[in-house]
Amino acid sequence: MPNVIVDEASSSLSERFALIKTPKRNRPRYPQGCVTPVDDEATARAGADPARNLHAALVYGPSHSSEGIKVFYLVRWLD
């Protein structure tokens, strides 16, 4: 797992299930625009569509990056 920089100013940081839109699954973090948080694991798994590059995952965040954008850190893929 990547080193996660915790943004103490944000109270919304937590692990959550999500759908990540990405053609490659080799990155430790994803910009907020590529991540759609969902309510639970079943919803994430049901929404996954590899043909459309949409993958179910457990993520942590969002956190502010050093580049000035919000990112989610990948905890694990759900497949």
Helices and strands as residue ranges (DSSP letters): E 14-21, E 29-31, G 32-34, E 35-37, H 41-47, G 50-52, E 54-64, E 70-77
